[in-house]
């Protein structure tokens, strides 16, 4: 009976190890997706900020307004991307 218990414990340890390995890979994938979204947000923000400054310096208020609206839409899209990545993470945790 002790042998059975040891083999059961070994099987359980192997199942846990496999689970933790899958969880680690899932977290790595989610982190990579989040890093990508944040890097894209930062790049877009820098570009649109430079465009806005240039437009403001030239007195083109319509262009400043257009850039501001485009930037707002981009931020909303990136935030949605982050929410979706977090949602995937939550859904995977519940499985």
Backbone as a printed PyTorch tensor [residue, N CA C, xyz], in Angstrom:
tensor([[[  0.8220,  -1.1860,   0.0000],
         [  0.0000,   0.0000,   0.0000],
         [  0.8670,   1.2520,   0.0000]],

        [[  2.0170,   1.2220,   0.6570],
         [  2.9250,   2.3560,   0.6780],
         [  3.4310,   2.6500,  -0.7240]],

        [[  3.6610,   1.5990,  -1.5300],
         [  4.1210,   1.7880,  -2.9020],
         [  3.0420,   2.4940,  -3.7150]],

        [[  1.8100,   2.1030,  -3.5310],
         [  0.6980,   2.7390,  -4.2300],
         [  0.6100,   4.2170,  -3.8580]],

        [[  0.7760,   4.4960,  -2.5950],
         [  0.7070,   5.8700,  -2.1360],
         [  1.8350,   6.6940,  -2.7530]],

        [[  3.0250,   6.1100,  -2.8030],
         [  4.1590,   6.8210,  -3.4070],
         [  3.9280,   7.0450,  -4.9000]],

        [[  3.3830,   6.0570,  -5.5790],
         [  3.1330,   6.2240,  -7.0130],
         [  2.0260,   7.2520,  -7.2470]],

        [[  1.0350,   7.2780,  -6.3540],
         [ -0.0140,   8.2920,  -6.4640],
         [  0.5470,   9.6890,  -6.2180]],

        [[  1.4250,   9.7920,  -5.2320],
         [  2.0540,  11.0810,  -4.9370],
         [  2.9210,  11.5380,  -6.1100]],

        [[  3.6340,  10.6100,  -6.7180],
         [  4.4670,  10.9320,  -7.8780],
         [  3.5940,  11.3960,  -9.0420]],

        [[  2.4970,  10.6980,  -9.2690],
         [  1.5760,  11.0730, -10.3510],
         [  0.9990,  12.4610, -10.0990]],

        [[  0.6140,  12.7210,  -8.8620],
         [  0.0710,  14.0400,  -8.5180],
         [  1.1370,  15.1190,  -8.6980]],

        [[  2.3600,  14.8500,  -8.2860],
         [  3.4510,  15.8120,  -8.4540],
         [  3.7070,  16.0830,  -9.9410]],

        [[  3.6170,  15.0600, -10.7730],
         [  3.8070,  15.2380, -12.2100],
         [  2.6720,  16.0580, -12.8230]],

        [[  1.4500,  15.8220, -12.3610],
         [  0.3070,  16.6220, -12.8430],
         [  0.4700,  18.0890, -12.4490]],

        [[  0.8910,  18.3160, -11.2110],
         [  1.1070,  19.6890, -10.7590],
         [  2.2330,  20.3590, -11.5480]],

        [[  3.2870,  19.6230, -11.7970],
         [  4.4000,  20.1750, -12.5640],
         [  3.9450,  20.5490, -13.9780]],

        [[  3.1620,  19.7070, -14.5980],
         [  2.6480,  19.9990, -15.9380],
         [  1.7300,  21.2160, -15.9000]],

        [[  0.8860,  21.2810, -14.8860],
         [ -0.0130,  22.4370, -14.7430],
         [  0.7950,  23.7190, -14.5880]],

        [[  1.7850,  23.7080, -13.7120],
         [  2.5910,  24.9110, -13.4870],
         [  3.3690,  25.2980, -14.7420]],

        [[  3.8090,  24.3350, -15.4960],
         [  4.5180,  24.6270, -16.7400],
         [  3.5760,  25.2960, -17.7450]],

        [[  2.3460,  24.7780, -17.8620],
         [  1.3600,  25.3990, -18.7580],
         [  1.0230,  26.8080, -18.2960]],

        [[  0.8710,  26.9760, -16.9970],
         [  0.5530,  28.2890, -16.4330],
         [  1.6910,  29.2750, -16.6960]],

        [[  2.9090,  28.8330, -16.5510],
         [  4.0620,  29.6840, -16.8190],
         [  4.0880,  30.1190, -18.2830]],

        [[  3.8420,  29.2070, -19.1920],
         [  3.8170,  29.5360, -20.6200],
         [  2.6800,  30.4950, -20.9320]],

        [[  1.5330,  30.3030, -20.3180],
         [  0.3970,  31.1980, -20.5290],
         [  0.7200,  32.6010, -20.0370]],

        [[  1.3240,  32.6880, -18.8690],
         [  1.7060,  33.9900, -18.3210],
         [  2.7460,  34.6760, -19.2060]],

        [[  3.6930,  33.9200, -19.7040],
         [  4.7050,  34.4970, -20.6000],
         [  4.0730,  35.0500, -21.8670]],

        [[  3.1340,  34.3110, -22.4330],
         [  2.4530,  34.7660, -23.6510],
         [  1.6400,  36.0290, -23.3600]],

        [[  0.9340,  36.0390, -22.2450],
         [  0.1430,  37.2120, -21.8870],
         [  1.0490,  38.4180, -21.6500]],

        [[  2.1590,  38.2200, -20.9560],
         [  3.0820,  39.3140, -20.6950],
         [  3.6660,  39.8610, -21.9950]],

        [[  3.9760,  38.9900, -22.9280],
         [  4.5100,  39.4350, -24.2180],
         [  3.4710,  40.2680, -24.9600]],

        [[  2.2230,  39.8360, -24.9190],
         [  1.1410,  40.5720, -25.5720],
         [  0.9400,  41.9410, -24.9260]],

        [[  0.9990,  41.9940, -23.6130],
         [  0.8500,  43.2620, -22.9070],
         [  2.0290,  44.1930, -23.1800]],

        [[  3.2460,  43.6480, -23.1860],
         [  4.4280,  44.4690, -23.4950],
         [  4.3200,  45.0600, -24.8900]],

        [[  3.8450,  44.2520, -25.8320],
         [  3.6940,  44.7210, -27.2090],
         [  2.6810,  45.8670, -27.2690]],

        [[  1.5610,  45.7210, -26.5880],
         [  0.5330,  46.7650, -26.5890],
         [  1.0520,  48.0490, -25.9500]],

        [[  1.7620,  47.9320, -24.8490],
         [  2.2910,  49.1090, -24.1640],
         [  3.3570,  49.7980, -25.0230]],

        [[  4.2180,  49.0300, -25.6670],
         [  5.2370,  49.6250, -26.5410],
         [  4.5930,  50.3560, -27.7110]],

        [[  3.5500,  49.7890, -28.2690],
         [  2.8410,  50.4260, -29.3740],
         [  2.1560,  51.7100, -28.9020]],

        [[  1.5870,  51.6760, -27.7050],
         [  0.9680,  52.8780, -27.1470],
         [  2.0050,  53.9840, -26.9770]],

        [[  3.1530,  53.6490, -26.4410],
         [  4.2020,  54.6480, -26.2160],
         [  4.6940,  55.2290, -27.5360]],

        [[  4.8900,  54.3750, -28.5240],
         [  5.3580,  54.8450, -29.8300],
         [  4.3360,  55.7870, -30.4450]],

        [[  3.0830,  55.4060, -30.4070],
         [  2.0210,  56.2300, -30.9740],
         [  1.9160,  57.5620, -30.2380]],

        [[  2.0240,  57.5120, -28.9180],
         [  1.9360,  58.7450, -28.1370],
         [  3.0660,  59.6930, -28.5130]],

        [[  4.2820,  59.1920, -28.6280],
         [  5.4250,  60.0370, -28.9950],
         [  5.2320,  60.6500, -30.3810]],

        [[  4.7700,  59.8480, -31.3210],
         [  4.5680,  60.3440, -32.6800],
         [  3.4870,  61.4180, -32.7220]],

        [[  2.3520,  61.1440, -32.0840],
         [  1.2620,  62.1150, -32.1470],
         [  1.5760,  63.3720, -31.3450]],

        [[  2.3460,  63.2330, -30.2840],
         [  2.7590,  64.4110, -29.5250],
         [  3.6270,  65.3090, -30.4030]],

        [[  4.5740,  64.7220, -31.1080],
         [  5.4380,  65.5010, -32.0050],
         [  4.6160,  66.1550, -33.1170]],

        [[  3.6590,  65.4200, -33.6660],
         [  2.7920,  65.9860, -34.7090],
         [  1.9610,  67.1430, -34.1570]],

        [[  1.4430,  66.9860, -32.9490],
         [  0.6370,  68.0410, -32.3310],
         [  1.4550,  69.2980, -32.0790]],

        [[  2.6530,  69.1220, -31.5770],
         [  3.5250,  70.2660, -31.3090],
         [  3.8230,  70.9960, -32.6120]],

        [[  4.1520,  70.2570, -33.6500],
         [  4.4440,  70.8760, -34.9460],
         [  3.2190,  71.6300, -35.4730]],

        [[  2.0590,  71.0050, -35.4050],
         [  0.8420,  71.6570, -35.8890],
         [  0.5270,  72.9110, -35.0680]],

        [[  0.7220,  72.8380, -33.7610],
         [  0.4640,  74.0040, -32.9090],
         [  1.4380,  75.1330, -33.2230]],

        [[  2.6950,  74.7840, -33.4590],
         [  3.7020,  75.8080, -33.7810],
         [  3.3970,  76.5130, -35.1000]],

        [[  2.7770,  75.7940, -36.0220],
         [  2.4270,  76.3980, -37.3150],
         [  1.0500,  77.0510, -37.2760]],

        [[  0.3590,  76.9480, -36.1450],
         [ -0.9380,  77.5750, -35.9940],
         [ -2.0940,  76.8140, -36.6200]],

        [[ -1.8850,  75.5360, -36.9420],
         [ -2.9240,  74.7320, -37.5870],
         [ -3.7710,  74.0350, -36.5170]],

        [[ -4.7340,  74.7750, -35.9770],
         [ -5.5530,  74.2310, -34.8840],
         [ -6.4390,  73.0780, -35.3430]],

        [[ -6.8760,  73.1090, -36.5880],
         [ -7.6800,  71.9950, -37.1010],
         [ -6.8580,  70.7040, -37.0960]],

        [[ -5.5780,  70.8060, -37.4370],
         [ -4.7020,  69.6280, -37.4260],
         [ -4.4590,  69.1520, -35.9930]],

        [[ -4.2780,  70.0950, -35.0730],
         [ -4.1020,  69.7260, -33.6630],
         [ -5.3240,  68.9560, -33.1850]],

        [[ -6.5060,  69.4440, -33.5300],
         [ -7.7510,  68.7830, -33.1390],
         [ -7.8470,  67.3950, -33.7670]],

        [[ -7.5120,  67.2700, -35.0600],
         [ -7.5660,  65.9850, -35.7470],
         [ -6.6260,  64.9800, -35.0850]],

        [[ -5.4260,  65.4430, -34.7660],
         [ -4.4420,  64.5640, -34.1200],
         [ -4.9270,  64.1400, -32.7360]],

        [[ -5.5110,  65.0650, -32.0010],
         [ -6.0090,  64.7430, -30.6590],
         [ -7.0940,  63.6740, -30.7230]],

        [[ -8.0060,  63.8040, -31.6740],
         [ -9.0690,  62.7960, -31.8120],
         [ -8.5060,  61.4540, -32.2560]],

        [[ -7.5650,  61.4790, -33.1800],
         [ -6.9460,  60.2290, -33.6380],
         [ -6.1940,  59.5640, -32.4890]],

        [[ -5.5190,  60.3760, -31.6900],
         [ -4.7740,  59.8440, -30.5490],
         [ -5.7280,  59.2230, -29.5340]],

        [[ -6.8530,  59.8800, -29.2730],
         [ -7.8480,  59.3340, -28.3410],
         [ -8.3470,  57.9740, -28.8310]],

        [[ -8.6310,  57.8840, -30.1260],
         [ -9.1060,  56.6150, -30.6890],
         [ -8.0410,  55.5290, -30.5830]],

        [[ -6.7900,  55.9020, -30.8250],
         [ -5.6990,  54.9220, -30.7130],
         [ -5.5740,  54.4320, -29.2760]],

        [[ -5.6510,  55.3450, -28.3060],
         [ -5.5610,  54.9480, -26.8950],
         [ -6.6980,  54.0100, -26.5290]],

        [[ -7.8900,  54.2990, -27.0040],
         [ -9.0190,  53.4170, -26.7090],
         [ -8.8020,  52.0350, -27.3000]],

        [[ -8.2490,  51.9770, -28.5030],
         [ -7.9850,  50.6830, -29.1370],
         [ -6.9270,  49.9000, -28.3590]],

        [[ -5.8630,  50.5900, -27.9210],
         [ -4.8190,  49.8980, -27.1700],
         [ -5.3230,  49.4360, -25.8110]],

        [[ -6.1330,  50.2580, -25.1710],
         [ -6.6980,  49.8450, -23.8860],
         [ -7.6160,  48.6370, -24.0600]],

        [[ -8.3620,  48.6190, -25.1520],
         [ -9.2170,  47.4580, -25.4400],
         [ -8.3570,  46.2120, -25.6390]],

        [[ -7.2290,  46.3720, -26.3080],
         [ -6.3070,  45.2540, -26.5170],
         [ -5.8060,  44.7150, -25.1760]],

        [[ -5.5030,  45.6080, -24.2590],
         [ -5.0360,  45.1920, -22.9360],
         [ -6.1550,  44.4860, -22.1730]],

        [[ -7.3710,  45.0250, -22.2580],
         [ -8.5120,  44.4010, -21.5870],
         [ -8.7470,  43.0010, -22.1420]],

        [[ -8.6390,  42.8430, -23.4570],
         [ -8.8320,  41.5270, -24.0640],
         [ -7.7540,  40.5540, -23.6000]],

        [[ -6.5120,  41.0170, -23.5140],
         [ -5.4380,  40.1410, -23.0400],
         [ -5.6800,  39.7210, -21.6030]],

        [[ -6.1340,  40.6560, -20.7880],
         [ -6.4410,  40.3370, -19.3850],
         [ -7.6330,  39.3720, -19.3220]],

        [[ -8.5890,  39.5640, -20.2130],
         [ -9.7580,  38.6670, -20.2520],
         [ -9.3580,  37.2530, -20.6190]],

        [[ -8.4270,  37.1260, -21.5600],
         [ -7.9250,  35.7990, -21.9330],
         [ -7.2550,  35.1500, -20.7310]],

        [[ -6.5200,  35.9580, -19.9770],
         [ -5.8370,  35.4350, -18.7970],
         [ -6.8400,  34.9240, -17.7770]],

        [[ -7.8830,  35.7100, -17.5290],
         [ -8.9090,  35.3150, -16.5480],
         [ -9.6420,  34.0690, -17.0020]],

        [[ -9.9510,  33.9970, -18.2870],
         [-10.6620,  32.8320, -18.8180],
         [ -9.8100,  31.5820, -18.6770]],

        [[ -8.5150,  31.7140, -18.9160],
         [ -7.6200,  30.5520, -18.7920],
         [ -7.4950,  30.1040, -17.3430]],

        [[ -7.5150,  31.0620, -16.4220],
         [ -7.4060,  30.7090, -15.0050],
         [ -8.6240,  29.9250, -14.5390]],

        [[ -9.7730,  30.1970, -15.1260],
         [-11.0060,  29.5400, -14.6980],
         [-11.1870,  28.1560, -15.3010]],

        [[-10.3180,  27.7650, -16.2090],
         [-10.4560,  26.4400, -16.8510],
         [ -9.9280,  25.3500, -15.9650]]])
